[in-house]
Amino acid sequence: MTYQNYSLKQLQQIDAAHHLHPFTDHKEMRGAGSRIITHANGPFIYDSEGTEILDGMAGLWCVNIGYGRDELAEAAYAQMKELPYYNSFFKCSTPTPVLLSKKLAEIAPKHVNQVFYGSSGSEANDTALRLVRHYWVLEGQQEKNRIISRKMAYHGSTVAGTSLGGMDGMHKQLNGAVPNIVHVMMPYAYELALPGESDHDFGLRAAGAVEEAILEAGADKVAAFIGEPVMGAGGVKIPPASYWPEVQRICRKYDVLLMLDEVITGYGRTGEWFAAQTLGIEPDTITTAKALTSGYQPLSALLVGDRIASTLVEKGGEFNHGYTYSGHPVACAVALKNLEIIEREGLVDRVRNDTGPYFAKALQERIAGHDLVGEVRSIGLMGAIEIVKDKATKERFLPAGSAAVTVRDYAIANGMMLRATGDTMILSPPLIWTRDTIDMACDRISKALDLAQADLSKR
Ligand SMILES: Cc1ncc(COP(=O)(O)O)c(C=O)c1O
């Protein structure tokens, strides 16, 4: 690798001169210089100075089997030598997407048996949007095209992804979203439950917002509801147990399709292959990406339920949609090996039976009591820490988001990578974390909280 011939300073200068980063204030970043991560192994990432950092975010919610897996590199190498690329247009196929589709049908909920590939979660959601609208056209209901989503949802950053998502800042810059997408309240009890309202009742009320949106438009105008099982980028917002079954009941009542965006939750994170299984719901589409290859290759898979797939097949006619890299043979080879490793090492069961419960307990016992922490919550190996100025009143530090960034910066300086979203710290580590790794993370987070508290109290 030639990067070793460059100093950190040189790499930062070249980065600043030529590289536009995602979701970045370039003026700010170019002043400070980027953090250059050069290598990684197991649960750790290393920067160009050799600093070891425990990766609490699995890259960007994706490196579920951890770093440094030779088997994935070997799978990619072997596939590249044999057939680096061929398309799956024009009635062609290649072996690895064929076999991956079979594997995905095996691990997905029973009624989900078809797969449409892309290279990112955003692309997969674009496919999902087009597919559900196409479905209703095939069913003779051209006007049933409205999608109900939620405020603060994240469904990717293409025009379709941004439009489906409910992030205000993204919508402002989009300046003209895909029409006929509406956003209802999110199921975020910590901030939105009324005084004295139980979690259960709040969950039903939040689900009720979906019904209101259906009734407002008319059920004959609503194609689908889309949601992340747990709102990830929005702050690991875990809905009350009453929420999803009620949303599903409402969708069924009005014949509205259910689209589940499992780009973060897919492939073991909640202790089942898919959160749909954890929640016991039966979505018509399941968007997946990220951990499908543990991030070693860009690949997404929209899992399509039998209802939509059978209409598509029975009614026929071309679905005018697809990507050059749909079913990329190398990415699919890597995904197959990744799923094999997850299975062989029993990572999904481990999250469900061991590390998930241990993680929940550790956050409750070691983090929740800190003065800066309003609430901790987790599901499987996915967690959130709410940063507050006052535990009792839930008052936040000003300006909004600044305290969480302070905690994050101290965490990184102390060898712990986690993310700040608004006033929430979020964690989504590789599924290879053990009890010891969880303890190590809690040590480092506690220390970061102490340092941040001392700092914030001086401001
Ligand atoms: C729930 C969800 N959907 C979609 C996406 C978009 O995926 P990608 O960045 O691969 O386009 C993300 C990315 O974080 C996500 O969290």
The ligand as an SDF file (V2000), in Angstrom:
LIG
                    3D

 16 16  0  0  0  0  0  0  0  0999 V2000
  -32.1360    2.6350    8.4150 C   0  0  0  0  0  0  0  0  0  0  0  0
  -31.2470    3.0380    7.2890 C   0  0  0  0  0  0  0  0  0  0  0  0
  -31.7180    2.9930    6.0360 N   0  0  0  0  0  0  0  0  0  0  0  0
  -30.9610    3.3340    4.9880 C   0  0  0  0  0  0  0  0  0  0  0  0
  -29.6600    3.7300    5.1610 C   0  0  0  0  0  0  0  0  0  0  0  0
  -28.8400    4.1250    3.9860 C   0  0  0  0  0  0  0  0  0  0  0  0
  -27.8680    3.2040    3.7120 O   0  0  0  0  0  0  0  0  0  0  0  0
  -26.6210    3.6150    2.7870 P   0  0  0  0  0  0  0  0  0  0  0  0
  -25.8280    4.6250    3.5460 O   0  0  0  0  0  0  0  0  0  0  0  0
  -25.9160    2.3150    2.5550 O   0  0  0  0  0  0  0  0  0  0  0  0
  -27.1760    4.1780    1.5330 O   0  0  0  0  0  0  0  0  0  0  0  0
  -29.1290    3.7860    6.4410 C   0  0  0  0  0  0  0  0  0  0  0  0
  -27.7380    4.1960    6.6710 C   0  0  0  0  0  0  0  0  0  0  0  0
  -27.2770    4.3640    7.7850 O   0  0  0  0  0  0  0  0  0  0  0  0
  -29.9510    3.4410    7.5450 C   0  0  0  0  0  0  0  0  0  0  0  0
  -29.5000    3.5130    8.7930 O   0  0  0  0  0  0  0  0  0  0  0  0
  1  2  1  0
  2  3  1  0
  2 15  2  0
  3  4  2  0
  4  5  1  0
  5  6  1  0
  5 12  2  0
  6  7  1  0
  7  8  1  0
  8  9  2  0
  8 10  1  0
  8 11  1  0
 12 13  1  0
 12 15  1  0
 13 14  2  0
 15 16  1  0
M  END
$$$$
